[in-house]
Amino acid sequence: MRLSLLTALLLATAAPVSAESLNDAIAQAYSNNPSIAAARARVRQADEGVPIAAAGTRPSLDFSGTFNQSLSDNFSDLGQVWTGGLTLRQSIWQGGRIRAGISGAEARIEASRLDLAAAEQALITDTVTAYADVLRTQEIVKLNENQVRVLEQELRASRDRFEVGDVTLTDVAQSEARLAASQANLIAARGNAVFARQAYQRLVGRAPGQLEPLPPLPPLPDSEGQAQTRAADLNPSLAAAKASEKAAAEDVRAAKAGRMPSVGVQASAAYTHYTNIPPGMLAVDGLDQRIGISAGMPLFSGGLIAAQVRQAQARQSEALETISLAERQVTEGVANSWALLTTAEATIQAAKSQTSANTLAAEGVRQENMVGSRDILDVLNAEQELLNSRVQLVQAERDRYVAAYQLLQSVGAADIVLEAAGVQRYDPAANAKRVRGKGWNEFGYDPDPATDRERNTAPLMGPQQ
């Protein structure tokens, strides 16, 4: 029995830890990130705009009841009077106000869905950035740890050579100073790694484990011009601004319809019942039924309607300016992302060449120092230049990957990775269809708000790399 338990324990400890991929992180963030959950809730809010606006096309039924008790001794008092009635109202025409309200609500639904798409794009880019930052900071920590080990060896060698008079005390002091600076850089690098892990946990909902290397990038636009054209057509934030302007235009129509006449039909039935009738009084219970057509038109509203129209027009003007702003932001975003991408690609090539050259130079300086043709400071400088080029290469590779996803976000294509991640996309149209079918259900409430999303708010555990 003990042997079986020991064997099971050994097998469990020997099992390899499954690495987490970028697709895993994106899928987790898409399912659990609060910002996306909030954006979906905003879409559901907008969905209710159509049933609210369309309610004006449906009949309404009201009940009213009264009870009157006479408190005087007047001969004409009828004692207790009970009255109950139903009133049915149906609007026939509201001057186009209801139709404009429905159209505006539909435009707001479209805008909210596009805002959700933009939020998804931003979340994907932010998750990619956080994932790349964790890998970058981990690699920079490793480079700085290696630098500390190298400089510790250099310091020991300097002290040994000082003991035999091969170098001066100044050389030893320079080695000590450079080691202290390297140790400070390592502390800073570890701090940056903690920041990166916290950003990852905020987006994904759990602390990063063992992360796989970044996968190959999705297809990118061939040129900046092609990217600008695609962004003008597909950027969801720009499309959402246009949909919001359409909704604002419908609000102007609805406000102007406030001056139009309205026509409606009304039917009512009221039953009156008398009790405790004084002697000598005659009161007969009865049912009163009425039906009629009502029409009305505002002639003077104290400036209310005109103010409502001007207010709606100002909102439309704001929406038009928002479109212009969104167009400029999209153009700027594409240009900046393209510049960052091309700059990072050039930096990668330069950093690779620099790293290769600095590797040879550092080795050569160390050999020359051994024979006395180079001093300790030359060795320390060569080691620092080699570290700098390696860090620059790591940073440039991260920058290229992040810039590529920023470009994809600008052209509305960052969500292409969701299919590769095997994520089941949220369908915003399903809720709209559901609530439109509840127009005749007066008690069709949803459950009280709650969340069943998995959340991980535990502190980061494990080594901070």
C-alpha positions as CSV (number, residue, x, y, z in Angstrom):
1,M,0.0,0.0,0.0
2,R,2.8,2.4,1.0
3,L,4.6,1.5,-2.2
4,S,1.6,2.3,-4.3
5,L,1.2,5.7,-2.6
6,L,4.8,6.5,-3.1
7,T,4.6,5.5,-6.8
8,A,1.6,7.6,-7.3
9,L,3.3,10.6,-5.6
10,L,6.4,10.2,-7.8
11,L,4.3,10.0,-10.9
12,A,2.3,13.1,-9.9
13,T,5.5,15.2,-9.2
14,A,7.1,14.0,-12.4
15,A,4.1,15.1,-14.5
16,P,5.1,18.0,-16.7
17,V,3.4,21.4,-16.0
18,S,1.3,22.4,-18.9
19,A,2.4,25.7,-20.4
20,E,-0.1,28.4,-21.1
21,S,-0.4,29.8,-24.6
22,L,-1.4,33.2,-25.9
23,N,-4.6,31.7,-27.2
24,D,-5.4,30.3,-23.7
25,A,-4.9,33.8,-22.2
26,I,-7.1,35.5,-24.8
27,A,-9.9,32.9,-24.4
28,Q,-9.7,33.3,-20.6
29,A,-9.9,37.1,-20.9
30,Y,-12.7,37.0,-23.4
31,S,-14.8,34.8,-21.1
32,N,-14.0,36.5,-17.7
33,N,-12.9,40.1,-18.2
34,P,-15.2,42.6,-16.4
35,S,-14.9,45.3,-19.1
36,I,-16.3,42.9,-21.7
37,A,-19.1,41.8,-19.4
38,A,-19.9,45.5,-18.8
39,A,-20.0,46.2,-22.6
40,R,-22.3,43.2,-23.1
41,A,-24.6,44.6,-20.4
42,R,-24.6,48.0,-22.2
43,V,-25.7,46.1,-25.4
44,R,-28.6,44.6,-23.4
45,Q,-29.5,48.0,-22.1
46,A,-29.7,49.3,-25.7
47,D,-31.8,46.2,-26.7
48,E,-34.6,47.4,-24.4
49,G,-34.9,50.7,-26.2
50,V,-36.9,49.1,-29.0
51,P,-39.6,47.5,-26.8
52,I,-39.8,50.8,-24.8
53,A,-40.3,52.8,-28.0
54,A,-42.6,50.2,-29.6
55,A,-44.8,50.2,-26.5
56,G,-46.5,53.3,-27.8
57,T,-47.9,51.3,-30.7
58,R,-49.6,48.8,-28.4
59,P,-52.8,49.2,-26.4
60,S,-52.7,50.0,-22.7
61,L,-55.2,48.7,-20.2
62,D,-55.7,50.4,-16.8
63,F,-57.8,49.6,-13.8
64,S,-59.2,52.2,-11.4
65,G,-61.3,51.8,-8.3
66,T,-62.8,54.2,-5.7
67,F,-64.7,54.0,-2.4
68,N,-66.7,56.9,-1.0
69,Q,-68.3,56.9,2.5
70,S,-70.6,59.7,3.4
71,L,-69.8,61.4,6.7
72,S,-72.7,63.8,6.8
73,D,-76.4,63.4,7.4
74,N,-77.5,65.2,4.3
75,F,-80.6,63.8,2.8
76,S,-79.0,63.6,-0.6
77,D,-76.0,61.5,0.5
78,L,-76.1,57.9,-0.9
79,G,-74.2,56.1,1.8
80,Q,-71.3,54.0,0.5
81,V,-70.3,54.1,-3.2
82,W,-68.0,51.5,-4.8
83,T,-66.7,52.1,-8.3
84,G,-64.4,50.0,-10.4
85,G,-63.5,50.4,-14.0
86,L,-61.3,49.5,-16.9
87,T,-59.9,51.8,-19.5
88,L,-58.4,50.7,-22.8
89,R,-56.4,53.1,-24.9
90,Q,-54.9,52.7,-28.3
91,S,-52.8,55.3,-30.1
92,I,-53.5,55.6,-33.8
93,W,-51.1,58.3,-34.8
94,Q,-48.5,60.4,-33.0
95,G,-47.1,62.5,-35.8
96,G,-44.2,60.1,-36.5
97,R,-42.8,60.3,-32.9
98,I,-43.1,56.6,-32.2
99,R,-41.6,55.6,-35.5
100,A,-38.6,57.9,-35.0
101,G,-38.2,56.6,-31.5
102,I,-38.0,53.0,-32.7
103,S,-35.6,53.9,-35.5
104,G,-33.4,55.8,-33.0
105,A,-33.5,52.8,-30.6
106,E,-32.4,50.4,-33.4
107,A,-29.5,52.8,-34.3
108,R,-28.4,52.8,-30.7
109,I,-28.5,49.0,-30.6
110,E,-26.2,49.0,-33.7
111,A,-23.9,51.5,-32.0
112,S,-23.7,49.5,-28.8
113,R,-22.9,46.3,-30.7
114,L,-20.1,48.2,-32.5
115,D,-18.9,49.5,-29.2
116,L,-18.8,45.9,-27.9
117,A,-16.8,44.9,-31.0
118,A,-14.3,47.8,-30.3
119,A,-14.1,46.7,-26.6
120,E,-13.3,43.1,-27.8
121,Q,-10.6,44.4,-30.1
122,A,-9.1,46.5,-27.3
123,L,-9.2,43.6,-24.8
124,I,-7.4,41.3,-27.3
125,T,-4.7,43.9,-27.9
126,D,-4.3,44.6,-24.2
127,T,-4.1,40.9,-23.5
128,V,-1.4,40.4,-26.2
129,T,0.5,43.3,-24.7
130,A,0.3,41.9,-21.2
131,Y,1.4,38.5,-22.4
132,A,4.3,39.9,-24.3
133,D,5.3,42.1,-21.4
134,V,5.4,39.1,-19.0
135,L,7.7,37.3,-21.5
136,R,9.8,40.4,-22.0
137,T,10.3,41.2,-18.3
138,Q,11.1,37.5,-17.6
139,E,13.8,37.5,-20.2
140,I,15.2,40.8,-19.1
141,V,15.4,39.5,-15.5
142,K,17.3,36.4,-16.8
143,L,19.7,38.7,-18.7
144,N,20.3,40.8,-15.6
145,E,20.8,37.8,-13.4
146,N,23.4,36.5,-15.8
147,Q,25.0,39.9,-15.9
148,V,25.3,39.9,-12.1
149,R,26.9,36.4,-12.2
150,V,29.4,37.5,-14.8
151,L,30.3,40.7,-12.9
152,E,30.6,38.7,-9.6
153,Q,33.2,36.5,-11.4
154,E,34.9,39.6,-12.8
155,L,35.1,41.1,-9.2
156,R,36.5,37.8,-7.8
157,A,39.1,37.8,-10.6
158,S,40.0,41.4,-10.0
159,R,40.5,40.8,-6.3
160,D,42.7,37.8,-7.0
161,R,44.8,39.7,-9.5
162,F,45.0,42.6,-7.0
163,E,46.4,40.2,-4.4
164,V,49.3,39.4,-6.7
165,G,49.7,43.0,-7.8
166,D,48.4,42.5,-11.4
167,V,45.8,45.2,-11.1
168,T,45.2,48.3,-8.9
169,L,42.7,49.0,-6.2
170,T,41.0,51.3,-8.7
171,D,40.3,48.4,-10.9
172,V,38.7,46.5,-8.0
173,A,36.6,49.5,-7.1
174,Q,35.4,49.8,-10.7
175,S,34.4,46.1,-10.6
176,E,32.5,46.6,-7.3
177,A,30.7,49.7,-8.6
178,R,29.6,48.0,-11.8
179,L,28.4,45.0,-9.8
180,A,26.4,47.2,-7.5
181,A,24.8,49.0,-10.5
182,S,24.0,45.6,-12.1
183,Q,22.4,44.4,-8.9
184,A,20.2,47.6,-8.8
185,N,19.2,46.9,-12.4
186,L,18.2,43.4,-11.5
187,I,16.0,44.7,-8.7
188,A,14.4,47.1,-11.1
189,A,13.9,44.3,-13.6
190,R,12.2,42.1,-11.1
191,G,9.9,45.0,-10.1
192,N,8.9,45.5,-13.7
193,A,8.2,41.8,-13.9
194,V,5.8,42.1,-11.0
195,F,4.1,45.0,-12.7
196,A,3.7,43.0,-15.9
197,R,2.3,40.0,-14.0
198,Q,-0.3,42.2,-12.2
199,A,-1.4,43.7,-15.5
200,Y,-1.8,40.2,-16.9
201,Q,-3.8,39.1,-13.9
202,R,-6.1,42.2,-14.2
203,L,-6.9,41.4,-17.8
204,V,-7.0,37.6,-17.8
205,G,-8.3,37.0,-14.3
206,R,-5.5,34.8,-13.0
207,A,-1.7,35.1,-12.5
208,P,0.5,33.9,-15.4
209,G,2.0,30.5,-15.1
210,Q,4.6,29.1,-17.5
211,L,4.0,31.0,-20.7
212,E,4.7,29.6,-24.2
213,P,6.6,31.8,-26.6
214,L,4.6,34.2,-28.8
215,P,3.1,32.4,-31.8
216,P,3.5,33.7,-35.4
217,L,1.6,36.9,-36.2
218,P,-1.7,36.8,-38.1
219,P,-1.6,38.2,-41.6
220,L,-1.1,42.0,-41.7
221,P,-1.9,44.6,-44.3
222,D,0.6,44.9,-47.0
223,S,1.0,48.7,-46.8
224,E,0.0,51.6,-44.7
225,G,-2.3,52.8,-47.4
226,Q,-4.1,49.4,-47.5
227,A,-4.4,49.6,-43.7
228,Q,-5.9,53.1,-43.8
229,T,-8.5,52.0,-46.4
230,R,-9.4,48.9,-44.3
231,A,-9.6,51.0,-41.1
232,A,-11.9,53.5,-42.7
233,D,-14.3,50.7,-43.7
234,L,-14.0,48.3,-40.7
235,N,-12.9,50.1,-37.6
236,P,-15.7,49.5,-35.1
237,S,-15.2,52.7,-33.1
238,L,-15.7,54.8,-36.3
239,A,-18.7,52.7,-37.3
240,A,-20.2,53.1,-33.8
241,A,-19.8,56.9,-34.0
242,K,-21.7,56.9,-37.3
243,A,-24.5,54.7,-35.8
244,S,-24.8,57.1,-32.9
245,E,-25.2,60.1,-35.3
246,K,-28.0,58.2,-37.0
247,A,-29.7,57.7,-33.6
248,A,-29.3,61.4,-32.9
249,A,-30.9,62.3,-36.2
250,E,-33.9,60.2,-35.3
251,D,-34.1,62.1,-32.0
252,V,-34.5,65.3,-33.9
253,R,-37.3,63.8,-35.9
254,A,-39.0,62.6,-32.7
255,A,-38.7,66.1,-31.1
256,K,-40.1,67.8,-34.1
257,A,-43.0,65.4,-34.1
258,G,-44.0,66.9,-30.8
259,R,-45.7,69.7,-32.7
260,M,-47.8,67.3,-34.7
261,P,-51.4,66.3,-33.8
262,S,-52.1,62.9,-32.2
263,V,-55.1,60.6,-32.6
264,G,-56.2,57.8,-30.3
265,V,-59.1,55.5,-29.4
266,Q,-60.3,55.0,-25.9
267,A,-62.9,52.6,-24.5
268,S,-63.9,52.3,-20.9
269,A,-66.3,50.4,-18.7
270,A,-67.1,51.4,-15.1
271,Y,-69.4,49.6,-12.6
272,T,-70.9,51.5,-9.6
273,H,-72.3,49.8,-6.5
274,Y,-74.2,51.5,-3.7
275,T,-74.5,50.2,-0.1
276,N,-76.0,51.5,3.1
277,I,-78.5,53.7,1.2
278,P,-80.5,55.9,3.5
279,P,-84.2,55.3,3.7
280,G,-86.1,57.1,1.0
281,M,-83.2,57.3,-1.4
282,L,-83.1,55.5,-4.7
283,A,-79.7,54.4,-6.1
284,V,-79.3,51.7,-8.7
285,D,-76.1,49.9,-9.4
286,G,-75.1,50.3,-13.0
287,L,-72.5,49.7,-15.7
288,D,-71.3,52.7,-17.7
289,Q,-69.6,51.8,-21.0
290,R,-68.0,54.4,-23.3
291,I,-66.0,54.4,-26.5
292,G,-64.6,57.4,-28.3
293,I,-61.9,58.9,-30.5
294,S,-59.6,61.6,-29.1
295,A,-57.4,64.0,-31.0
296,G,-55.2,66.8,-29.9
297,M,-52.5,69.2,-31.0
298,P,-50.2,71.4,-29.0
299,L,-50.7,75.1,-29.8
300,F,-48.4,76.6,-27.2
301,S,-46.0,74.7,-24.9
302,G,-44.2,77.6,-23.3
303,G,-41.2,77.0,-25.5
304,L,-40.8,73.4,-24.3
305,I,-41.1,71.7,-27.8
306,A,-38.7,74.2,-29.4
307,A,-36.2,73.7,-26.6
308,Q,-36.4,69.9,-27.0
309,V,-35.8,70.3,-30.8
310,R,-32.8,72.5,-30.3
311,Q,-31.4,70.1,-27.7
312,A,-31.7,67.2,-30.0
313,Q,-30.1,69.2,-32.8
314,A,-27.2,70.0,-30.5
315,R,-26.8,66.3,-29.8
316,Q,-26.7,65.5,-33.5
317,S,-24.1,68.2,-34.0
318,E,-22.0,66.6,-31.2
319,A,-22.4,63.2,-32.9
320,L,-21.2,64.6,-36.2
321,E,-18.1,66.1,-34.6
322,T,-17.5,62.7,-32.8
323,I,-17.4,61.1,-36.3
324,S,-14.8,63.6,-37.4
325,L,-12.8,63.0,-34.2
326,A,-13.0,59.2,-34.7
327,E,-11.8,59.5,-38.3
328,R,-8.8,61.4,-37.2
329,Q,-8.1,59.0,-34.3
330,V,-8.3,56.0,-36.7
331,T,-6.0,57.7,-39.2
332,E,-3.5,58.5,-36.4
333,G,-3.8,55.0,-34.9
334,V,-3.0,53.3,-38.2
335,A,-0.1,55.7,-38.9
336,N,1.4,55.3,-35.5
337,S,1.0,51.5,-35.4
338,W,2.6,51.2,-38.9
339,A,5.5,53.4,-37.8
340,L,6.0,51.4,-34.6
341,L,5.9,48.2,-36.6
342,T,8.4,49.2,-39.2
343,T,10.7,50.8,-36.6
344,A,10.6,47.7,-34.4
345,E,11.5,45.5,-37.4
346,A,14.4,47.7,-38.3
347,T,15.5,47.8,-34.7
348,I,15.4,44.0,-34.5
349,Q,17.8,43.7,-37.4
350,A,20.1,46.3,-36.0
351,A,20.0,44.8,-32.5
352,K,20.8,41.3,-33.8
353,S,23.8,42.6,-35.6
354,Q,24.8,44.7,-32.5
355,T,24.4,41.7,-30.2
356,S,26.5,39.5,-32.5
357,A,29.2,42.1,-32.7
358,N,29.2,42.8,-29.0
359,T,29.4,39.1,-28.2
360,L,32.6,38.9,-30.2
361,A,33.9,42.2,-28.8
362,A,33.3,41.2,-25.2
363,E,35.1,37.9,-25.7
364,G,38.0,39.6,-27.4
365,V,38.3,42.3,-24.7
366,R,38.3,39.6,-22.0
367,Q,41.1,37.7,-23.7
368,E,43.1,41.0,-24.3
369,N,42.6,41.8,-20.6
370,M,44.2,38.5,-19.6
371,V,47.4,39.4,-21.4
372,G,47.4,43.0,-20.1
373,S,46.5,44.9,-23.3
374,R,43.1,45.9,-22.0
375,D,42.2,47.2,-18.5
376,I,39.2,46.1,-16.3
377,L,37.1,49.1,-17.3
378,D,37.3,48.0,-20.9
379,V,35.9,44.6,-19.9
380,L,33.2,46.1,-17.8
381,N,32.1,48.4,-20.6
382,A,32.1,45.5,-23.1
383,E,29.9,43.4,-20.8
384,Q,27.5,46.3,-20.4
385,E,27.2,47.0,-24.1
386,L,26.5,43.3,-24.7
387,L,23.7,43.4,-22.1
388,N,22.3,46.6,-23.5
389,S,22.1,45.1,-27.0
390,R,20.5,41.9,-25.8
391,V,17.9,43.9,-23.8
392,Q,17.3,46.1,-26.8
393,L,16.6,43.0,-29.0
394,V,14.1,41.6,-26.5
395,Q,12.4,45.0,-26.3
396,A,12.2,45.4,-30.1
397,E,10.8,41.9,-30.6
398,R,8.1,42.7,-28.0
399,D,7.4,46.1,-29.6
400,R,7.0,44.5,-33.1
401,Y,4.5,42.0,-31.8
402,V,2.4,44.6,-29.9
403,A,2.5,47.1,-32.8
404,A,1.2,44.4,-35.1
405,Y,-1.8,43.8,-32.9
406,Q,-2.4,47.6,-32.5
407,L,-2.5,47.8,-36.3
408,L,-4.9,44.9,-36.4
409,Q,-7.1,46.6,-33.8
410,S,-7.1,49.8,-35.9
411,V,-8.3,47.9,-39.0
412,G,-10.9,46.0,-37.0
413,A,-9.1,42.6,-37.4
414,A,-7.6,41.9,-34.0
415,D,-10.5,39.5,-33.2
416,I,-9.2,37.1,-35.9
417,V,-7.3,35.4,-33.1
418,L,-10.5,34.4,-31.4
419,E,-11.2,31.7,-34.0
420,A,-7.7,30.3,-33.5
421,A,-8.3,30.3,-29.8
422,G,-11.5,28.3,-30.2
423,V,-13.6,30.9,-28.4
424,Q,-17.3,30.8,-28.8
425,R,-18.3,34.3,-29.7
426,Y,-20.9,36.2,-27.8
427,D,-24.0,36.7,-29.9
428,P,-25.5,40.2,-29.1
429,A,-28.4,39.6,-31.5
430,A,-29.8,36.8,-29.3
431,N,-30.9,39.0,-26.5
432,A,-32.4,41.6,-28.8
433,K,-34.6,38.9,-30.4
434,R,-35.5,37.6,-26.9
435,V,-36.7,40.9,-25.5
436,R,-38.6,41.9,-28.6
437,G,-40.8,38.9,-28.1
438,K,-41.7,40.1,-24.6
439,G,-43.7,43.1,-25.8
440,W,-47.0,41.6,-24.6
441,N,-45.6,40.1,-21.4
442,E,-46.1,42.8,-18.7
443,F,-44.1,40.7,-16.1
444,G,-41.3,39.4,-18.3
445,Y,-38.5,40.5,-15.9
446,D,-35.1,39.0,-15.9
447,P,-33.5,37.6,-12.7
448,D,-31.7,40.1,-10.5
449,P,-28.2,41.0,-11.7
450,A,-25.6,38.5,-10.7
451,T,-22.4,37.2,-12.1
452,D,-21.3,33.6,-12.6
453,R,-17.9,34.6,-14.1
454,E,-14.9,33.0,-12.5
455,R,-12.7,35.6,-10.8
456,N,-9.3,35.2,-9.4
457,T,-8.3,37.9,-6.9
458,A,-5.7,35.9,-5.1
459,P,-2.3,37.5,-4.7
460,L,0.4,36.4,-7.1
461,M,2.2,33.3,-6.0
462,G,5.4,31.7,-7.1
463,P,8.7,33.2,-8.1
464,Q,8.6,36.7,-9.5
465,Q,10.5,36.5,-12.8
